Amino acid sequence: MKYMLLIHHGHSPGDPQPWEALSEEEQQAVYAGYRAVNETPGVTPGTGLDVPETATTVRVEGGETLVTDGPFVDIKEAVGGFLFFDADDLDAAIELAARIPAARLGGAVEVRPTKEW
Amino acid sequence: MTTVERAFRDLWGRVLAAMVGYLGDFDLAEEVAQEAFAIAAERWPRDGDPAHPAAWLITTARNRAINRLRRDRTLAAKAHLLRDAPPTHPDQDDGAGGHNGHAGDPEAAPIPDERLELMFLCCHPALAVDAQVALTLRALGGLTTAEIAHAFLVPEPTMAQRIVRAKRKIAAAGIPFRLPRHDLLQERIAAVRAVVYLIFNEGYGGRRELATEAIRLGRATAELLPGEAEVQGLLALMLLLDARRAARFRDGELVMLADQDPNLLDGDEIAEGRRVLDRALRLGGRGAYVLQAAIASLHADEPRDWPQIAALYGELSRLTDSPVVELNRAVAVAEVDGPAAALTIVDGLPLEGYRYLHATRAELLRRLALDDQARDAYRQALRLVHDDTERRHLERRLRTLAT
């Protein structure tokens, strides 16, 4: 099974960043956590994403292209990163998701099975 | 009950589990398991009952699956469906075959019981709880969608859709059919326990078939996980509570625990519940289900050992940090230290919206001869009650206070 793991940081940049509340050591642990996730066999790391405020949302209504500032969902609900994971089953994907630092720092990881068309 | 009917009740879960494990596809597994029971219904009365009904049914279902996959190329294209190479019995179209038409050669390797894997699949936390409940009743209990819908007072199409969606998620999301890894095991066992107890509680309100089904599931779980104290504790608790079912209602009216006729308790269920409780205690069990079962066991004694009941509620309260447990402790404390001591506990609980808080207060205030306050408390409980038998009970209690 191939899964896409969508990483949500769960806070908007206006909020006091949980990141800044972390000690130097804890920040290093977060970096190490992401490195370990990316080096897990079966993981295809996603490219880094800039902050959600830099997003532009595009819709087409009645043939007209409508462009708005910001992400499709609320800023704090926006996707902050992603990766792909080849795994035996959902439990393996859940186990990896639980190791993604955002999941324990007030964010969440959405595990989505991919589909072959 | 015919042998096939009994086999369906006792073996449906095992046969289905074996097929889900073999095929990796819930729908196909259900179809071939049903076909195997249909073939049994035709053959067993004619040819005699097989020596090993489980092996017969599983072999028959497996042969049906192999034939289906051979005939149906699209189905077979899902080559991953068959985890193992099909056994080579090309001539056996239906039934388990064998020269006397019966499989289950005693020398054959024993067929593993995969019901536990099926339980973990149905109670996987990636499924919504109402879907977990429906799937468990259907897969392990063999209930039809119509029966489940009826038991939960839900329209049948709603229940059917809930089950279809859950099965689709199992397949699409890759929810595994296997025992959880060691570090996940305890939380997954807790999820199974929660589903079984939820089914029991639905039944405790009066839908008897659900309580019976929950106890059957509890027995199976206890048998499959003999070393898990809390699993034994849950079974003990359900048996000890179910033993009161005849005593809890009189002419359709709810009877308070204190007023229940001890002669109406089911002695066999109490004895079995206590045996299971002893097993849980020997395993070192001191969890929430074990403690509740121990309390339920003490409630079956006359006279009651209220100091012990109060102490166990105290332990349960520390464990769960639940104000509802504190409320129950207060009822026991009232018997040990008097209603005033109990009222002090009750008045400190953050349960303003909970009808039992007001009903309990009313009873304590009545015992303290504070009739005006007791009446107010009954009226507050009445404003929060949904259940008709409870409402009538509270109204009766209110009427017995002279105005």
Interface residues (C-beta under 8 A of the other chain):
Chain A: M1 Y3 A87 D88 D89 L90 D91 A93 I94 E95 V111 P113 K115
Chain B: H124 A126 A172 A173 G174 I175 P176 R178 P180 R181 L184
